[in-house]
Every structure is written in structure tokens, then in C-alpha cells.
Amino acid sequence: MAHEREPLLQNGGGGGNAAGVKGSSSSAPAAALPSLARTVLKFLMWAVFLTWAAGIFFYPTKPVQSVFRKWIGLTRDSMFGLAGGIFLTFSAPILIIAILAYVYISFFPSDHMEKRKLRSLSFRLWTFPVLVDGPFGVVSAVEFIGIVLFIIYVVYSMTYYAVESVSLISEFNIPSMTDSELILHVIGLRLGSVGLFCMLFLFLPVARGSVLLRLIDIPFEHATRYHVWLGHLTMALFTLHGLCYVVEWSMQGRLLEEMAQWKEIGVANLPGVISLAAGLLMWVTSLHPVRKRFFELFFYTHQLYVIFIVFLAFHVGDFIFSYSAGAVFLFMLDRFLRFWQSRAKVDIISAACRPCGTVELVFSKPASLRYNALSFIFIQVRELSFLQWHPFSVSSSPMDGRYHMSVLIKVLGTWTEKLRSIITDVQEQNMGDAELQCGRITACVEGPYGHESPYHLMYENLILVAGGIGISPFLAILSDIIHRIEEGKQCMPKNVLVLWSVKKSKELSLLSAVDAQTISSSISDKLRLDIQAFVTQESEAPLEDGILGDDQKVPGMFVKNGTTMSGLVGTGDNFWAAMYFLASTLGFLLAFALVQVYYVKPHNVVAWWYLGLLFMLCMVAGVALPGGLVVLMWHLSEKRRLEDEKWDAAAASSQSPRAEQTTALAAGGGDDAAPRVSLTALRTTRYGCRPNFEAEFAAFAERAGDAADVGVLVCGPQGLQTSVARECRARNLRRGGGVEKSSSRAVFHFNSHSFDL
């Protein structure tokens, strides 16, 4: 393996003659400039982040408080006022990192691939599971470090503030308050302060197309876990914050009077009560038992985040809200862009109801839209709901066709059952009349989202573990790998094992959804593919084993005025995305400066809640006006590009999605003359059992070689992820001990691909 990775460390120079040496030396300064620029950008981003994080962590201490007060004193009389100074301290660093991230991703797009390539046999913090069971689910080493740091921050901050509150009692004698009331007042204030800093991180993971997530290559499906964890922590702090004041006011005998108070100068209590009530509703309905049984209740209640944010700004005013305004602003940028993209109706090329109770939808997409085999999209079907958006993994490879993308949808709940009913009703009622079929499904698509780099291509040895419909993204992976090898493109995987658990044998027909359903004998020499299927609820093969029912296909179910997917979100154009971010940010700052100079100061506006409202309106104005203008220009640019692709799309639309790729392969020549093997023929099916991961992983490690990196990808229920992660952890820990040398054992890198809202 060393000889295969060696070229990655070279830079194309190094001939054996003098001319080669001279050429390489003359090009050395030019080659060094990109490397220097990349290093400088990384240094700047790390410097800003570490300084910002250190400022938050040590904010409770007296030295940092003293520096902060001096800084506020210097900025108080500026055009941006007190809120501007706090925003510049705690929120602006996020925006600075974001713009540097746009520059980094635009000029060094391949760096994600390079930094994730495995150059040595070793553990990696992102793929080493530390916790495999418990309230957090499967937790990697990096995630565990993050959890510990947040716990340390909260405990350290509250301990520091508690000690401070005790010292305040001895220093200040407030006749109207007892010692216990003063302690409750100070602790409640500090709990709210720590909660605001946690809220600063709360909104970062839910910006689905955020450049920050793309920079560190964390897809939204993983980021939702961090949002859930931070949501629990933030709401716990805010709830305790409110309880401290409720107890204090109850002890003073004026609970209702204080809760209904809406002060002009100072914290307004009633907006805080409203904001906390909205937050508690979101928190309770997001708990796993409630979310699992009443998903629609969770979904609709979560839209109260607007009430939560707006009334929080009313509650604390502009300058306190500025502590966490940067993350809220990034979320607003993402939400506006998603709203713009999701307005378009997307053509559905075809729809099929498969015998195993799965629906396949094939969407039209522009040839320029980028995604990878591990991407996912959000789908809204307006005939079912105008508000509900459901995430689905893409089941087609980007190499399956230039103008289409497909998803597989397991029929599990009310929404999916209604979708299947619409598709089957169209076929039964219209009997193939294309004119009558038009307009029966109005779909909107948001995305695609996913990893910046396809990490399934980082490993020579790959284990794909799926449960039920979890095979969907792996179908795209298999198709992607086969197409890459057939077309002679770079492809790391050489040894692939698929472990697939299903309840009933009829689900095995999903394997036919792979676009490249057969592989030639020449490809078999380059790719060792083993597909092991486990049917858990059948003890033996049914009589009709191997006979697949015909899919109920409904081609041409598209909206007359529909269009292809928009590329505004997800992995959209980096240049336009950066321009949108810059225009919105500058627009917000300009609006805030104009409001301060021409309205707040001349009219002596002092009401905290009103200043908070003006601050929110400036954020909205910055996103909607200059940001909206850039998005409009971006949309028109994309529309012109789609017009350029129209003739190619028209030619491709006369073929089926499957025929499109078949034609492309035929044009390549070569392998079509060789005998081909069906993927179904490569499948080994076992009945009445589940996969024995210990035995399967041991056999695969022996086949791959002792000194091998093995990428493990799992997609399925939480129990399946726990079992696979436990086995990966056990094998990696055994590798470090024992009599044998550490280099004689394979390293298993755990990755998951499961979306759970």
C-alpha cells in the first residue's frame, strides 16, 4: 500500500535528468505560493477561533471582565454603540471565520480530500468510537472531547459565579433583599448568561448549507445530533434561569406582578416568559419518545423558534442579544436561501412502487449540480402537506446520469402511505395516459446536503453495514465505485463487503435499484465485492425466492410548469454563496449604523426591548435586501446556465434514466464485450439469523491483510450502529495490546450515515 500512496506526497517534479531538476527548481516558488496561502488561511482561522473560544471560556474571570469593560468603554460612544462593541467581540469572529472559509473552500477545493486520505495505519479521532451506548448514542473521540469541554465550561462558570455571589452578599447590603433572594437573583442572572453562550453554538449546526459545516466536513445529518445535545443543555440552563427568578419573586410575594412586567429600561420580564414558554414547548416535544410517536407535533411545534428568538431579543435588549446574534444571523442567511430554493417545483421524471413496499422517485436535475453518493435531500409534496419536509438519502450515484437523481422511500408512516397511494391511483385511473398524469404530484426539493468529500472513496477496504432501507445510500456507493472503475477514474476501494439485514426476503429486490446492476469480468479483477444478506424473520427461503415482482412504474408524473433542482443550497456555487454572505453582512452592519445615527441617537431611544426589535429588523433587512438582490442575480445566472444545458437535457429526456447511463458506457467501449455478472448473483442470503460482526470483521481483516485500514460505514437503526461501533472499538483496542505487534492488526474506522430528526 505504501507504493500506492507515495505519489500523494510528490508534486509532479523530480525527473531523472538535469532539465527535470532545473524545471522543478524554477517552478518551486510558484508551487510554494498556494501552500503558503493555505497555511496562512488555516492559521488565521485557527487564531480567530481559539481567541474567541478562550474569551468565552474565561469570560467569568476578573482579568477578562476588566479587559472587556475597558473595551466596552472605548466602543460605547461609537456609531454602533454598546451593542456594536459586544457584537464585535462575541459574534463577529464567527462571521470572520465564515468569510475565510469561503475563500479557503473556493481556492483549495481538493484540500478536503487530501486531508482525509490515510497516509499511515493509525487511529483517527473522528472515526474511533469511545462511547457506543447511552444517552448520546455512538460518540467518537472528537465528539467525546467536545462534550467534556462543554461540561467543564458550564461547571466551571457556574462554580465561579456561585463563589462570586457569596462574596457579593458580604460586600453589598441590600435592605430590600434577603441573602437567599440575592443569591437566587445573581445565580439566575449567571445561568442566563451561560445559556446565551450555549445558544451561540446552538444555531450553528442547524444551518444546513453552512460554510462552517462544509469547512470541517460535518454533514447536516451529523450536525443535528450536536443541535439536540446543545438544545438540551441550553434549555436546561434557561429553565433554571427562569426558576431562580420565579422562586425569588414568590419569596417576595409578587410573582404575578413581576411576570407581567414589561420594562422600558432594563430586562422586560413578560417577553422572557413568552420566550421561555415557546422554548419549553419545543424542548418537550423534541424528546425522543414524543418525537418518535408524534413527529408532526414535534415538527410544527419546532416552528416556534421564531417566537423564541424574537421575544428573547425583546427580553434582554439589543446589547445582551448581541452575545449570540452571530449564530442567529448565519441561521437566518441559510433559512432565507433555503426558502428561495424550495419555492421552485421540481420535475419528477418517474415514480415507481416496488414490491417490497418502497417508493422510488426520480427527479430532474441540472448537469452542473454537484453531489456525492452520500448526499441527501429534503422533499416536500404539496398534495400531502405544505409545511412538512422529509429527508431522504440519495440512492443514485452522481455518475448514474447527468440529468437525474433518485431516492428510495420506505413506506412507514402516514405521509409515505399517502405518497404511495397517489402513485398507485394515477396508474390505475389513467392507465398510462400521460396527459392525465401531469400535475398529480407537485414536488419541491431542498439540497443536496452531505459531506464535502465522499469518504467512502478514502479506503481500499470497505465494509458497508445496512439495516432495511438503510441500504439506499450504499446502492449509490456501489454504483459510484463500479462506474469509476469502468470509466478508469481514481477509485480507492478494492475490497468491499456488504452486510445487509432485512426482515423479509421481498426487501432483497431493492438491490435491483443499483444503476450499474452488472459488472464485467475485467472489473471483477479490480474490485472484490461480497454482498451478504441476512433475512431475520424468515427461517428458510420462500418458494418464489429469486423471482422479483414487476415494479408499478408511473413515468412522466411531472408538473407542467416544473423545473430542475436549484443549486442555491447545499454544495452550490462558492462564488455566489460568498457574495451573498458578504452582501448580507455588510447590509446588516450598514442598516444598524444608519438606524443608530439617524434614529436611535437623535430621538434618544432608550427602551431595551425596542432596541432589540430594531436590532432584529436590521438583521432581517440585511439578509432580505442586499442579500436578496445577490440571490436574485445568482438565480438569473443559474437560469442562463440551465438554458445552455437545455438542448443536452432535451436529448437525454428522450431516454430513460437507465438508458442514459447505458449509452454513456457504450460510448466508452471496451467492457461491454466482456461477460458481465449480476450483482444479485454476488449476493449470499442467509435466513433466520443476524450478522455475526465479530466473525465477519475477523474474516474481512484476514482477507484484507494484517496492516490495513478498513472503513466501516453503517446506516440503520440505533441498535445496529451500537453493535457495529462496539465491534470496531473492541478490535481497535485489542490491536494496541497483546503479544502481537500493533502493525499486525487492521484498524477499523467507524462512520455512520443515518438521519434521525
HUPEQUI-V403463 format. One record per backbone hydrogen bond with DSSP energy under -1.0 kcal/mol. NH is the residue of the N-H (numbers start at 1). CO is the residue of the C=O. Records with the same first field share a line. If there is no record, write none. Layout:
# HUPEQUI-V403463
NH = CO / CO
This chain:
# HUPEQUI-V403463
5 = 1
6 = 2
8 = 5
9 = 6
10 = 7
21 = 17
22 = 18
23 = 19
24 = 20
25 = 21
26 = 22
27 = 23
31 = 27
32 = 28
33 = 29
36 = 32
37 = 33
38 = 34
39 = 35
40 = 36
41 = 37
42 = 38
43 = 39
44 = 40
45 = 41
46 = 42
47 = 43
48 = 44
49 = 45
50 = 46
51 = 47
52 = 48
53 = 49
54 = 50
55 = 51
56 = 52
57 = 53
58 = 54
61 = 58
65 = 61
66 = 62
67 = 63
68 = 64
69 = 65
70 = 66
71 = 67
72 = 68
73 = 69
74 = 70
75 = 71
76 = 72
78 = 75
84 = 80
85 = 81
86 = 82
87 = 83
88 = 84
89 = 85
90 = 86
91 = 87
92 = 87
95 = 91
96 = 92
97 = 93
98 = 94
99 = 95
100 = 96
101 = 97
102 = 98
103 = 99
104 = 100
105 = 101
106 = 102
107 = 103
108 = 104
111 = 108
114 = 110
115 = 111
116 = 112
122 = 120
130 = 139
131 = 139
137 = 134
139 = 131
141 = 125 / 128
142 = 125
144 = 140
145 = 141
146 = 142
147 = 143
148 = 144
149 = 145
150 = 146
151 = 147
152 = 148
153 = 149
154 = 150
155 = 151
156 = 152
157 = 153
158 = 154
159 = 155
160 = 156
161 = 157
162 = 158
163 = 159
164 = 160
165 = 161
166 = 162
167 = 163
168 = 164
169 = 165
170 = 166
171 = 167
172 = 168
177 = 174
182 = 178
183 = 179
184 = 180
185 = 181
186 = 182
187 = 183
188 = 184
189 = 185
190 = 186
191 = 187
192 = 188
193 = 189
194 = 190
195 = 191
196 = 192
197 = 193
198 = 194
199 = 195
200 = 196
202 = 198
203 = 199
208 = 206
210 = 207
214 = 210
215 = 211
216 = 212
218 = 213
223 = 219
224 = 220
225 = 222
227 = 223
228 = 224
229 = 225
230 = 226
231 = 227
232 = 228
233 = 229
234 = 230
235 = 231
236 = 232
237 = 233
238 = 234
239 = 235
240 = 236
241 = 237
242 = 238
243 = 239
244 = 240
245 = 241
246 = 242
247 = 243
248 = 244
249 = 245
250 = 246
251 = 247
252 = 248
254 = 249
258 = 254
259 = 255
260 = 256
261 = 258
268 = 315
270 = 261
273 = 269
274 = 270
275 = 271
276 = 272
277 = 273
278 = 274
279 = 275
280 = 276
281 = 277
282 = 278
283 = 279
284 = 280
285 = 281
287 = 284
291 = 287
292 = 288
293 = 289
294 = 290
298 = 294
299 = 295
300 = 296
301 = 297
302 = 298
303 = 300
304 = 301
305 = 302
306 = 303
308 = 304
309 = 305
310 = 306
311 = 307
312 = 308
313 = 309
314 = 310
315 = 311
316 = 312
317 = 313
321 = 317
322 = 318
323 = 320
324 = 321
328 = 324
329 = 325
330 = 326
331 = 327
332 = 328
333 = 329
334 = 330
335 = 331
336 = 332
337 = 333
338 = 334
339 = 335
340 = 336
341 = 337
342 = 338
344 = 341
346 = 443
347 = 563
349 = 362
350 = 362
352 = 360
353 = 552
354 = 358
357 = 354
359 = 409
360 = 352
361 = 407
362 = 350
363 = 405
364 = 347
365 = 403
369 = 366
375 = 372
376 = 449
377 = 392
378 = 446
379 = 390
380 = 444
382 = 442
384 = 381
385 = 381
390 = 379
392 = 377
394 = 375
395 = 406
400 = 397
405 = 363
407 = 361
409 = 359
411 = 357
417 = 413
418 = 414
419 = 415
420 = 416
421 = 417
422 = 418
423 = 419
424 = 420
425 = 421
426 = 422
427 = 423
428 = 424
429 = 425
430 = 426
431 = 427
433 = 430
437 = 433
438 = 434
439 = 558
440 = 437
444 = 380
446 = 378
449 = 376
455 = 453
457 = 454
458 = 455
462 = 495
463 = 711
464 = 497
465 = 713
466 = 499
467 = 715
468 = 501
470 = 467
471 = 468
472 = 469
475 = 471
476 = 472
477 = 473
478 = 474
479 = 475
480 = 476
481 = 477
482 = 478
483 = 479
484 = 480
485 = 481
486 = 482
487 = 483
489 = 484
494 = 460
495 = 460
496 = 528
497 = 462
498 = 530
499 = 464
500 = 532
501 = 466
502 = 534
507 = 504
508 = 505
509 = 506
510 = 507
511 = 508
512 = 509
513 = 510
514 = 511
517 = 515
519 = 677
521 = 675
524 = 520
527 = 523
528 = 494
530 = 496
531 = 682
532 = 498
533 = 684
534 = 500
535 = 686
536 = 502
537 = 503
545 = 542
547 = 544
552 = 353
553 = 551
554 = 351
556 = 349
558 = 556
562 = 559
563 = 345
565 = 364
577 = 573
578 = 574
579 = 575
580 = 576
581 = 577
582 = 578
583 = 579
584 = 580
585 = 581
586 = 582
587 = 583
588 = 584
589 = 585
590 = 586
591 = 587
592 = 588
593 = 589
594 = 590
595 = 591
596 = 592
597 = 593
598 = 594
599 = 595
600 = 595
601 = 596
603 = 599
605 = 600
608 = 264
611 = 607
612 = 608
613 = 609
614 = 610
615 = 611
616 = 612
617 = 613
618 = 614
619 = 615
620 = 616
621 = 617
622 = 618
623 = 619
624 = 620
625 = 621
627 = 622
629 = 625
630 = 626
631 = 627
632 = 628
633 = 629
634 = 630
635 = 631
636 = 632
637 = 633
638 = 634
639 = 635
640 = 636
641 = 637
642 = 638
643 = 639
644 = 640
645 = 641
649 = 645
650 = 646
651 = 647
652 = 648
653 = 649
655 = 652
660 = 656
661 = 657
662 = 658
663 = 659
664 = 660
665 = 661
666 = 662
667 = 663
668 = 664
669 = 665
671 = 669
673 = 670
674 = 671
677 = 519
679 = 517
683 = 680
684 = 531
686 = 533
688 = 535 / 538
693 = 691
696 = 692
697 = 693
698 = 694
699 = 695
700 = 696
701 = 697
702 = 698
703 = 699
704 = 700
705 = 701
708 = 706
710 = 747
711 = 461
712 = 749
713 = 463
714 = 751
715 = 465
721 = 717
722 = 718
723 = 719
724 = 720
725 = 721
726 = 722
727 = 723
728 = 724
729 = 725
730 = 726
731 = 727
732 = 728
733 = 729
734 = 730
735 = 731
744 = 741
745 = 742
747 = 708
749 = 710
750 = 127
751 = 712
753 = 714
